[in-house]
Structure formats: C-alpha cells, structure tokens
Amino acid sequence: MTDLNPDAEVQTAAEWLANAKDRPSPIIPEIRSRFGLEPLQAVEAIRRAQALRWARAS
C-alpha cells in the first residue's frame, strides 16, 4: 500500500462495506483488490464495518 495513512484506507473500506447492500463474496479478496489493503487491514475493515452497522442499528 502506498497511502501515507493506511488507517484512512481501512476506514474507507469499512464505510463502503457497511453501506453495501449486497456483500461481495469472498469479501477479503474484494476489499484487498478494491482498496489495496493487506490481509490484516482487510480483516480490520470488516470489523469496523460490523461496528458501524451495529451502531446504526442502536
């Protein structure tokens, strides 16, 4: 990843996933290719997306 702030890309991926009506499958390769994330960053984006969904549901 060439971004100077990789955390921003993780957050962008999380927001994209949280707003996605249909989750692509398999999700990790999709997030990695779409946002240029490393595997652990993709997992973190999924975790953050779930937290965003739960926060909206409350």
N, C-alpha and C positions, 0 to 999 in steps of 0.2 A: 504494500500500500504506500502510495506516495503522498498522501494527505498529511499535512503538518499536524492536524488534530484528528487522530483516528477515532477518538471518542465521539466527535461530531458525526462521523460517518455511521458509527454504530447507532447513534440516536436517530439519524435519518432513516436507517434501515428499520429500526424499531417502529417508528411512526408510520412508515409505509406499510409494514406488516400489520400493525394494529388497525389501520384503516382499510386493509384489503378485504373485499367482500368474499373472494374465493382465495384461500391459501394455496399457493402452488405446492406441488408435491413432486419430488422431495424438496423440502424447504431450504435446507442448508446449502446445497449447491446453487439454488436460485439466488439466495441472498449473497452468496460469495461472488457469483458472476455479475449480478446487478450492481453491487456496491463495492466490489473489490476488497472484501474483508477476508481475514484469516479465519480458520475454523472456529477458534475460541471467540473471536469477535462476532461471528455469526450466531453462535450459541447465546452470547450476551444480548444481542439484538432481539432474539426470540424471547429471552427472559424479560427484557424491558417491554416488549410489545405486549406480553401477557399482563404485566403490571399495569400498563396503560389501559388495557381492556377492563381489568378489574376495577381500576379507579373510576372509569366512566360508568360502570355498572352500579357503583355505590350511590 
